[in-house]
Amino acid sequence: MATVTAHQPIDMDDAYFWYGTVVRATASMIQVRSGSLTQTYTGSFSYDTRLGTIKSGTMTGTVQQINGAKVFEVTGARHDAVKVVGYMNRGDAAGLYAYVLNGNDRMNGSSGGDVIKSYGGDDQLYGNGGNDRLEGGSGNDRLDGGSGNDTLLGGAGNDVYVVDSTGDRVFETLSTGSGTDAGGIDEVQSRVSWTLGSFVEKLTLTGTAAINATGNGLANTLKGNAAANTLDGKGGADVMLGMGGNDIYIVDNVGDRVYETTSTTSRTNAGGTDEVRASVSWTLGSFVEKLTLTGTAAINGTGNGLGNTLTGNGAANTLDGGAGNDFLYGLGGNDVLKGGTGNDLLAGGAGMDRLTGGSGRDIFRFDTAPGSDNRDVITDYVVADDTIQLENAIFTRLTKTGVLAAANFRVGNKATDANDHVFYDKATGGLFYDADGSGSGAAVQIALLGKGLALTAADFLVT
């Protein structure tokens, strides 16, 4: 494995022939000079001083200097010195590079803008400072531009691109202008928010900043860091791992997979309070607390064993909390909300919703204006366990928060005095709100409960 280190900016697209007039030759060193340029080769050589040529030997390294200042050096090489001289004599810079750099090499750029190219082998390319251009070869290469706005081309193989600037550019193509996939399964490791370009399959967020990862149309693997990240696969059946922090997963494909663990096989919670935002029907996996349905389709959401928050969209959704103490918000549409086990809160929002608390001490919340197209059915209200919550920003005559005042509640089919703002009709199960009590204004139905319930003001909480 050779190591190339640039001390001044280099451009490997230019011809560095490493050639000149021999000014010194020993068994371990040959030095040539051309004007202000000096090239020193190290290794073991058999040099014919009469013919001025190398008969045999092995080159292990070289240093190029201009006016005594190092330009670049190569160490750790082991190549046939006669072949090296042959490439130089033919002026074949590309062939020379391909021969000398045919192993698993490490190439270090200067503090300026370099053009660095690798050839065979699994290489490591480091641009360091400046705006660099790094080009991988046929192997599985690692390209790290360092500081500056760098251009990275992986070439063939399974390449890794290290990104630290939004000005960096990654091309998994044959050239910057090509639309042809160079091949391999490739990964960007980024310290900044990043969107994958064409033909790159993986994106891993690094560092400690709260940054985001966006995929492309492929089946991507996106990994967050320990901070709060948003992971968005953008089409394709994607795998997303939050890796800690309060993460948001954008799901748009039923083939997507969300892991709030340290790996796809781990059962260890990566930590944080996490949310899936799904435009398809979705069931929360382990360790994810929140699910929000997006888009306009009538899709469904299902929780897990945690205390989940499930939020619908504007269409007709079915939300099922499952186990745990869940919060279910239907928002718009004619929704079906199921609390499952645990002490749940169910808020249907707008629309004709069907609310089932399940076991536990459940709260049924009403926080939208009731009307002919906005009244809910509570299927399993249990007086001993459950509570009806009324938002006084909507039910404005209920000015005092807390347990509903006894004077504001009545059992019967209508209000009989000015203070009767909430009444329950045992015969029908209807629950009504009357803003002016026994006045001329009409009462409006809030919900339909079971018939014959022993409701009292204590069943209501004003918020």
C-alpha positions in Angstrom: 0.0 0.0 0.0 1.4 3.3 -1.1 0.8 6.6 0.7 0.8 9.8 -1.4 1.1 13.1 0.5 0.9 16.5 -1.2 2.7 19.4 0.4 1.6 21.8 -2.2 -1.6 21.7 -4.4 -1.3 19.0 -7.0 -3.4 18.1 -10.1 -3.1 14.5 -11.2 -4.7 15.4 -14.5 -1.5 17.1 -15.4 1.5 15.1 -16.4 4.0 14.6 -13.5 6.6 12.5 -15.4 8.9 12.3 -12.4 11.8 12.5 -14.9 15.0 14.5 -15.5 18.8 14.3 -15.7 20.4 11.9 -13.2 22.5 13.9 -10.8 23.1 11.3 -8.1 22.8 7.5 -8.0 23.4 5.0 -5.3 22.2 1.5 -4.4 19.4 3.0 -2.4 18.7 6.4 -4.0 18.5 7.9 -7.5 18.0 11.7 -7.9 17.1 13.4 -11.1 16.7 17.1 -11.9 15.0 19.2 -14.5 15.4 22.9 -14.0 14.0 23.8 -10.5 12.4 20.4 -10.1 14.1 17.6 -8.3 12.8 14.0 -8.1 14.4 11.7 -5.6 13.6 7.9 -5.7 14.3 5.6 -2.9 14.6 1.8 -2.8 17.2 -0.7 -3.9 18.7 -0.2 -7.4 21.2 -1.5 -9.8 22.2 1.5 -11.8 24.3 1.4 -15.0 26.4 4.6 -14.8 27.9 4.0 -18.2 24.5 3.8 -20.0 22.7 6.0 -17.5 19.9 3.6 -16.9 18.5 1.3 -14.2 19.2 -2.4 -14.8 17.0 -3.7 -12.0 15.7 -2.8 -8.6 12.6 -1.9 -6.5 11.3 1.6 -6.0 9.8 2.1 -2.5 9.2 5.8 -2.6 9.8 9.2 -4.2 9.8 12.9 -3.3 9.3 15.7 -5.7 10.7 19.2 -4.8 10.6 22.6 -6.6 13.3 25.0 -5.5 13.9 22.8 -2.5 10.3 22.8 -1.3 8.4 19.5 -1.3 5.5 19.2 -3.8 4.5 15.6 -3.0 6.0 12.4 -1.8 5.1 8.7 -2.1 6.0 6.2 0.7 5.3 2.5 1.3 5.4 1.6 -2.4 7.1 -1.5 -3.8 7.4 -1.5 -7.6 9.7 -2.7 -10.3 12.1 0.2 -10.9 12.6 -0.8 -14.6 8.9 -0.6 -15.2 8.6 2.7 -13.5 11.4 4.1 -15.8 9.7 2.6 -18.8 6.5 4.6 -18.1 8.5 7.7 -17.6 10.5 7.2 -20.9 7.2 6.8 -22.8 5.7 9.9 -21.2 2.8 7.8 -20.0 1.7 9.6 -16.8 -1.6 7.7 -16.6 0.1 4.4 -17.0 2.6 5.3 -14.4 -0.1 6.3 -11.9 -2.1 3.1 -12.6 1.0 1.0 -12.0 2.3 2.8 -8.8 -1.1 3.2 -7.3 -2.6 -0.2 -8.0 -2.9 -1.3 -4.3 -5.0 -0.2 -1.4 -3.4 3.3 -1.3 -3.9 6.4 0.9 -3.7 9.8 -0.8 -3.4 12.9 1.3 -4.1 16.3 -0.3 -2.5 19.6 0.6 -4.0 22.6 2.4 -5.0 24.0 -1.1 -7.2 22.8 -3.9 -6.0 19.4 -5.2 -7.1 17.0 -8.0 -6.5 13.5 -6.6 -7.2 10.3 -8.5 -7.0 6.7 -7.4 -6.7 3.6 -9.6 -6.9 0.0 -8.6 -7.4 -1.2 -5.0 -9.5 0.0 -2.1 -8.2 3.5 -1.7 -8.5 6.3 0.9 -8.5 9.8 -0.6 -8.3 12.9 1.7 -8.5 16.3 0.2 -7.7 18.1 3.5 -7.9 21.9 2.9 -9.1 23.8 -0.2 -11.8 23.0 -2.8 -10.7 19.6 -3.9 -11.7 17.1 -6.7 -11.3 13.5 -5.6 -11.8 10.7 -8.1 -12.1 7.1 -6.9 -11.0 4.1 -9.1 -12.3 0.6 -9.6 -12.1 -0.4 -5.9 -14.1 0.3 -2.8 -12.8 3.8 -2.1 -13.3 6.3 0.7 -13.4 9.9 -0.4 -13.1 12.7 2.2 -12.6 16.2 0.8 -12.0 17.8 4.2 -12.7 21.5 4.6 -13.8 23.4 1.5 -16.4 22.8 -1.1 -15.3 19.5 -2.7 -16.3 17.4 -5.7 -16.2 13.7 -5.1 -16.5 11.0 -7.8 -16.5 7.5 -6.5 -16.1 5.5 -9.7 -16.8 1.8 -9.6 -17.0 -0.2 -6.4 -18.8 0.3 -3.0 -17.6 3.8 -2.2 -18.0 6.0 0.9 -18.2 9.8 0.5 -17.5 12.0 3.6 -19.3 15.3 3.4 -18.8 18.3 5.7 -20.1 21.2 3.7 -23.4 21.9 1.9 -21.2 23.1 -1.0 -19.7 19.6 -1.4 -20.9 17.6 -4.5 -21.1 13.8 -4.8 -21.3 12.0 -8.1 -21.8 8.2 -8.3 -21.4 8.5 -12.1 -18.7 8.0 -14.6 -18.1 11.8 -14.7 -19.8 14.9 -13.4 -21.8 15.2 -16.6 -22.7 11.6 -17.0 -26.0 10.0 -16.2 -24.6 6.5 -16.0 -24.3 4.7 -12.7 -20.7 3.9 -11.9 -21.9 0.8 -9.9 -21.6 -0.5 -6.4 -23.5 0.1 -3.2 -22.4 3.5 -2.0 -22.8 5.6 1.1 -22.6 9.3 2.1 -21.4 10.0 5.6 -22.4 13.6 6.3 -22.0 16.2 9.1 -24.5 18.5 7.4 -28.1 18.1 6.2 -27.9 16.1 3.0 -30.0 14.9 0.1 -28.8 11.8 -1.8 -28.1 12.3 -5.5 -28.6 9.7 -8.2 -27.3 6.2 -7.7 -26.2 6.5 -4.0 -28.0 4.1 -1.7 -27.0 5.0 1.8 -26.8 8.1 3.9 -25.4 8.2 7.5 -25.5 11.4 9.5 -22.4 12.0 11.7 -21.3 14.6 14.3 -23.5 15.9 17.0 -25.6 18.6 15.2 -29.4 18.3 14.7 -29.3 17.7 10.9 -31.5 15.9 8.4 -31.2 13.1 5.8 -33.2 12.8 2.6 -33.1 9.9 0.2 -33.8 9.6 -3.5 -35.9 7.2 -5.6 -33.9 4.2 -4.7 -34.4 1.8 -1.7 -32.2 3.8 0.7 -30.8 3.2 4.1 -30.8 6.4 6.2 -29.1 6.6 9.6 -29.4 9.5 12.0 -26.9 10.6 14.6 -27.5 11.0 18.4 -29.2 14.4 17.9 -32.8 15.2 16.6 -32.9 14.2 12.9 -35.6 14.1 10.2 -35.2 11.1 8.0 -37.1 11.1 4.6 -36.6 8.3 2.2 -38.3 10.0 -0.7 -39.7 7.0 -2.6 -38.5 3.5 -2.6 -38.8 0.9 0.2 -36.4 2.6 2.6 -34.8 1.6 5.9 -34.5 4.4 8.5 -32.6 4.2 11.8 -32.8 7.2 14.1 -29.8 6.3 16.3 -30.9 8.4 19.3 -32.4 11.9 19.7 -36.0 13.1 19.0 -36.3 11.9 15.5 -38.9 12.3 12.8 -39.4 9.6 10.1 -41.2 10.5 6.9 -42.9 7.3 5.5 -44.4 7.2 2.0 -44.1 3.6 1.1 -45.6 0.5 2.8 -42.3 -1.1 2.3 -40.5 1.4 4.4 -38.9 0.2 7.7 -38.4 2.3 10.8 -36.0 1.3 13.5 -35.7 3.3 16.7 -32.8 1.0 17.7 -29.1 1.0 17.3 -29.3 -1.5 14.4 -31.8 -3.4 12.3 -31.3 -6.4 14.5 -31.0 -4.7 17.9 -33.7 -4.6 20.5 -32.2 -1.7 22.4 -34.0 1.6 22.4 -31.8 4.3 20.8 -33.6 6.9 22.9 -35.6 10.1 22.4 -39.2 10.8 21.7 -39.8 9.9 18.1 -42.5 10.4 15.5 -43.5 8.8 12.2 -45.2 11.0 9.7 -46.9 8.6 7.2 -48.8 9.2 4.0 -49.7 5.4 4.0 -51.4 3.2 6.6 -48.9 2.5 9.3 -48.3 0.6 12.5 -45.7 1.9 14.9 -42.7 -0.3 15.6 -40.9 -0.6 18.9 -39.8 2.5 20.8 -41.6 5.0 18.6 -44.0 7.2 20.5 -45.9 9.3 17.9 -47.7 8.7 14.6 -49.1 11.5 12.4 -51.0 10.7 9.2 -50.3 13.1 6.4 -51.7 13.7 2.9 -55.4 13.5 1.9 -56.0 9.7 1.6 -58.2 7.8 4.0 -55.5 5.8 5.8 -55.1 4.3 9.2 -52.7 4.4 12.1 -52.0 1.8 14.8 -49.9 2.3 18.0 -47.7 -0.1 19.9 -47.4 -0.9 23.6 -46.2 2.6 24.6 -48.2 5.6 25.5 -48.7 6.8 21.9 -49.9 10.0 20.3 -51.8 9.2 17.1 -53.0 12.0 14.9 -55.2 11.6 11.8 -55.4 13.8 8.7 -58.4 15.5 7.0 -59.8 12.2 5.7 -61.6 9.3 7.4 -59.0 7.5 9.5 -59.1 4.6 11.9 -56.7 5.2 14.8 -56.0 2.3 17.2 -53.9 3.0 20.2 -53.5 -0.6 21.3 -51.8 -1.0 24.7 -50.6 2.0 26.7 -52.1 5.3 27.8 -52.7 6.9 24.4 -53.7 10.2 22.9 -55.8 9.9 19.7 -56.7 12.9 17.6 -58.9 12.4 14.6 -58.9 15.9 13.2 -61.0 16.1 10.0 -63.1 13.4 8.4 -65.4 10.7 9.8 -62.9 8.8 12.0 -62.9 5.7 14.1 -60.9 6.0 17.2 -60.1 3.0 19.4 -58.2 3.6 22.7 -57.5 -0.1 23.4 -56.1 -0.9 26.8 -54.8 1.8 29.1 -56.1 5.2 30.1 -56.6 7.0 26.8 -57.7 10.4 25.5 -59.9 10.4 22.3 -60.6 13.6 20.4 -62.5 13.0 17.2 -62.1 16.6 15.9 -64.4 17.6 13.1 -66.7 15.0 11.4 -69.0 12.3 12.5 -66.6 10.2 14.5 -66.9 6.9 16.4 -65.1 6.7 19.7 -64.3 3.5 21.6 -62.3 4.0 24.7 -61.7 0.3 25.5 -60.6 -0.7 29.0 -59.2 1.8 31.4 -60.2 5.3 32.5 -60.7 7.1 29.3 -61.3 10.7 28.4 -63.5 11.8 25.4 -62.5 15.3 24.4 -64.6 17.7 22.4 -62.8 20.8 21.0 -64.5 21.6 17.7 -67.9 23.3 17.2 -70.7 20.7 17.2 -73.2 20.6 14.4 -75.3 18.4 12.1 -72.1 17.2 10.4 -69.9 17.2 13.6 -71.2 14.9 16.3 -69.7 11.8 17.6 -70.7 8.4 18.9 -69.2 7.2 22.1 -69.7 3.4 22.1 -68.6 2.4 25.5 -68.8 5.2 28.0 -68.5 3.9 31.6 -69.7 6.3 34.2 -67.5 4.8 36.9 -64.3 5.2 34.9 -64.6 7.7 32.0 -64.7 11.5 31.6 -66.1 13.8 28.9 -63.8 16.8 28.4 -65.3 20.1 27.0 -63.1 22.9 25.6 -64.5 26.2 26.8 -63.1 28.1 23.8 -65.8 26.2 21.9 -68.4 25.8 24.7 -68.1 29.4 25.7 -70.8 29.5 28.4 -68.8 27.1 30.4 -66.5 29.8 31.8 -65.2 28.0 34.8 -62.6 25.3 34.2 -62.5 22.1 36.2 -65.4 19.8 37.0 -68.6 21.0 35.4 -70.8 23.0 37.8 -73.8 21.1 38.9 -76.0 24.0 37.9 -74.9 23.8 34.3 -75.9 20.1 33.9 -79.3 18.5 33.6 -80.7 15.0 32.8 -83.6 15.4 30.4 -84.5 16.1 26.9 -84.1 19.9 27.1 -82.9 22.8 29.2 -85.3 24.1 31.8 -83.5 27.2 33.1 -80.9 29.6 31.8 -78.0 27.7 33.5 -78.7 24.4 31.8 -75.9 24.4 29.2 -75.3 20.7 29.0 -78.0 18.1 29.2 -78.2 14.3 28.6 -81.3 12.6 27.3 -81.5 9.1 28.9 -84.1 7.9 26.5 -82.0 8.5 23.4 -78.5 8.7 24.8 -78.1 12.1 23.2 -75.7 14.7 24.8 -76.4 18.3 24.0 -75.0 21.8 24.5 -77.4 24.8 24.8 -75.6 28.1 24.9 -78.6 30.0 26.3 -80.2 27.3 28.4 -83.9 27.6 28.3 -83.8 30.6 26.0 -85.0 30.7 22.4 -81.7 29.4 21.0 -81.7 25.8 19.8 -79.6 23.2 21.5 -77.0 21.3 19.4 -76.1 17.7 19.8 -72.5 17.0 20.8 -72.5 13.2 20.9 -74.5 10.0 21.2 -73.8 7.8 24.2 -75.5 4.7 25.6 -79.0 5.0 26.8 -79.9 5.2 30.5 -76.5 6.2 31.8 -76.4 7.6 35.3 -74.5 10.7 34.2 -73.9 13.6 36.6 -71.9 16.9 36.3 -69.0 15.0 37.8 -68.6 13.1 34.4 -67.6 16.4 32.7 -64.3 18.3 32.8 -64.1 21.9 31.4 -60.7 22.9 30.0 
